[in-house]
Amino acid sequence: MQTARRILTVIAFVLFLVAGFVTVVILPRDEAASQKENRALADFPNVSLESVSSGKFASDFETYLSDNVGYRSAFTDFSSGYKNKKGINAFGKIVESNADMGTGEGGVGRLLVTDDRVMEIYKADKQAQDEYIDMVDFYAKKLPESIKMYSMIIPTQIDFMPFYNTVGDSEKAAIDYLYDNFNDRIKNINVYDSLKAHFEQGEYVYFRTDHHWTQLGAYYAYHKMAEAMGFMPLYINEFEKGEVKDFTGYLYSQAEAPYLYDHRDTIEYYKNALNDIPFDCMTYSYIPGQAFPYTGKMFDTSRGASYTMFLGGDQPYIEINTNGATKKTLLMLKDSYSNALIPWLASSYSKIIVIDARTFDQTITKILNTTPIDDFLITNYILGTNFRDYIKMCRDIY
């Protein structure tokens, strides 16, 4: 009897392994999960003696297996719905969510689900704030003095809503703390007051179902940048407006509040001859150190109702060459908020180089050695200043 039980146990274990093999290797990779989770899914890790002996391969392989389960988005939707559906009603509630900056080392965050929108709740992390300050200071000390340095930290809409903003910490206080403690070389671009004013006027500057701002919100930030950085901005009536309707964003998939479908968003985009252009993109995420060039689009409407229509999503390295008026080059170290901002800037710079530290595996030093840079901008939304692993990535790519 004991022998038979052992045989059944072995058979069950083998069947489990086979099932795992089928869900990861045979079933198709779920690319929809990448859009929903706002990050690139892990590729098969590089195998080397060093990666195996250090344990890095085992860790990366575990992430690869998790990311490449067949129909991942369906599993995560079911899990999120089961966890959050209890008690959801038209008055809203606080729910747990996946807090991940796209670095693969996320934790548990909180969302406020209201009657017409869902928003991230900001909780200040003093240690992360100080590490962010140190990262910005690091660049201030490393970059040549000829390069002008700027910082922009973007708030979210919850901080402009007195009825709701008490559920978390003050984003304005956090932004002020960061700005007050940056190196004196850094010129801070304050977009808080402008976004707040336009939000309170009822303008559509943030999505209801996603954590990003709209391109209209980015437009108002673009004009604040023009004041701080000394270029002449264009005005919105000089652009042609387009729309992609029925957008439900990342936070909608996390909140699992079905009634929010009635408040789905419209992605508005603004184009002209300068920003409606293809650009060169190099991605390094498939094989470490090996670049794969391709041509991207500022507004990739083939992606449908998705924030990834801006620049085609978060690319490791983008080089945009335009006929911008300043004949200057801007180097940006940014998160996904800037994807909606960059098309505005294409009218004001002749070259824009965009770096996403989460997937860029080259160095900024290499760029500085080959390309003259006039302006350097570090920009993130406020919750991005809370992710210590992301902050370290920003520093390590120098």
Secondary structure as the mmCIF struct_conf table of DSSP 4:
data_model
#
loop_
_struct_conf.conf_type_id
_struct_conf.id
_struct_conf.beg_label_comp_id
_struct_conf.beg_label_asym_id
_struct_conf.beg_label_seq_id
_struct_conf.end_label_comp_id
_struct_conf.end_label_asym_id
_struct_conf.end_label_seq_id
HELX_RH_AL_P HELX_RH_AL_P1 GLN A 2 PHE A 21
HELX_RH_PI_P HELX_RH_PI_P1 VAL A 22 ILE A 26
BEND BEND1 LEU A 27 LEU A 27
HELX_LH_PP_P HELX_LH_PP_P1 PRO A 28 ARG A 29
HELX_RH_AL_P HELX_RH_AL_P2 GLU A 31 GLU A 37
TURN_TY1_P TURN_TY1_P1 ASN A 38 ASN A 38
BEND BEND2 ARG A 39 ARG A 39
HELX_LH_PP_P HELX_LH_PP_P2 ALA A 40 VAL A 47
HELX_RH_AL_P HELX_RH_AL_P3 LEU A 49 SER A 54
TURN_TY1_P TURN_TY1_P2 GLY A 55 GLY A 55
HELX_RH_AL_P HELX_RH_AL_P4 LYS A 56 ASP A 67
TURN_TY1_P TURN_TY1_P3 ASN A 68 ASN A 68
TURN_TY1_P TURN_TY1_P4 GLY A 70 TYR A 71
HELX_RH_AL_P HELX_RH_AL_P5 ARG A 72 ASN A 84
TURN_TY1_P TURN_TY1_P5 LYS A 86 GLY A 87
TURN_TY1_P TURN_TY1_P6 ALA A 90 PHE A 91
STRN STRN1 LYS A 93 ALA A 99
BEND BEND3 GLY A 102 GLY A 104
STRN STRN2 GLY A 107 VAL A 113
BEND BEND4 ASP A 115 ASP A 116
STRN STRN3 VAL A 118 GLU A 120
HELX_LH_PP_P HELX_LH_PP_P3 ILE A 121 TYR A 122
HELX_RH_AL_P HELX_RH_AL_P6 LYS A 126 LYS A 142
BEND BEND5 LEU A 143 LEU A 143
TURN_TY1_P TURN_TY1_P7 GLU A 145 SER A 146
BEND BEND6 ILE A 147 ILE A 147
STRN STRN4 LYS A 148 ILE A 154
HELX_RH_3T_P HELX_RH_3T_P1 GLN A 157 PHE A 160
TURN_TY1_P TURN_TY1_P8 PRO A 162 TYR A 164
HELX_RH_3T_P HELX_RH_3T_P2 ASN A 165 VAL A 167
BEND BEND7 GLY A 168 GLY A 168
HELX_RH_AL_P HELX_RH_AL_P7 GLU A 171 ASN A 181
BEND BEND8 PHE A 182 PHE A 182
TURN_TY1_P TURN_TY1_P9 ASP A 184 ARG A 185
HELX_LH_PP_P HELX_LH_PP_P4 ILE A 186 ILE A 186
STRN STRN5 LYS A 187 ASN A 188
HELX_RH_AL_P HELX_RH_AL_P8 TYR A 192 GLU A 200
TURN_TY1_P TURN_TY1_P10 GLN A 201 GLY A 202
STRN STRN6 TYR A 206 TYR A 206
BEND BEND9 ARG A 208 HIS A 212
STRN STRN7 TRP A 213 TRP A 213
HELX_LH_PP_P HELX_LH_PP_P5 THR A 214 THR A 214
HELX_RH_AL_P HELX_RH_AL_P9 GLN A 215 MET A 229
TURN_TY1_P TURN_TY1_P11 GLY A 230 GLY A 230
HELX_RH_3T_P HELX_RH_3T_P3 ILE A 236 GLU A 238
BEND BEND10 PHE A 239 PHE A 239
STRN STRN8 GLU A 240 PHE A 247
HELX_RH_AL_P HELX_RH_AL_P10 TYR A 250 ALA A 255
HELX_RH_3T_P HELX_RH_3T_P4 PRO A 258 HIS A 263
STRN STRN9 ASP A 265 LYS A 271
TURN_TY1_P TURN_TY1_P12 ALA A 273 ASN A 275
BEND BEND11 ASP A 276 ILE A 277
STRN STRN10 PRO A 278 ILE A 287
TURN_TY1_P TURN_TY1_P13 PRO A 288 GLY A 289
STRN STRN11 GLN A 290 LYS A 297
BEND BEND12 MET A 298 MET A 298
STRN STRN12 PHE A 299 PHE A 299
HELX_RH_3T_P HELX_RH_3T_P5 THR A 301 ARG A 303
BEND BEND13 ALA A 305 SER A 306
HELX_RH_3T_P HELX_RH_3T_P6 TYR A 307 MET A 309
STRN STRN13 PHE A 310 PHE A 310
TURN_TY1_P TURN_TY1_P14 LEU A 311 GLY A 312
BEND BEND14 GLY A 313 GLY A 313
BEND BEND15 PRO A 316 PRO A 316
STRN STRN14 TYR A 317 ASN A 321
TURN_TY1_P TURN_TY1_P15 ALA A 325 THR A 326
STRN STRN15 THR A 329 LYS A 334
HELX_RH_3T_P HELX_RH_3T_P7 SER A 336 ALA A 340
TURN_TY1_P TURN_TY1_P16 LEU A 341 LEU A 341
HELX_RH_AL_P HELX_RH_AL_P11 ILE A 342 LEU A 345
TURN_TY1_P TURN_TY1_P17 ALA A 346 SER A 348
BEND BEND16 SER A 350 SER A 350
STRN STRN16 LYS A 351 ILE A 355
TURN_TY1_P TURN_TY1_P18 ALA A 357 THR A 359
BEND BEND17 GLN A 362 GLN A 362
HELX_RH_AL_P HELX_RH_AL_P12 ILE A 364 THR A 370
BEND BEND18 THR A 371 THR A 371
BEND BEND19 ASP A 374 ASP A 374
STRN STRN17 ASP A 375 TYR A 381
HELX_RH_3T_P HELX_RH_3T_P8 ILE A 382 ASN A 386
HELX_RH_AL_P HELX_RH_AL_P13 ARG A 388 ASP A 396
TURN_TY1_P TURN_TY1_P19 ILE A 397 ILE A 397
#
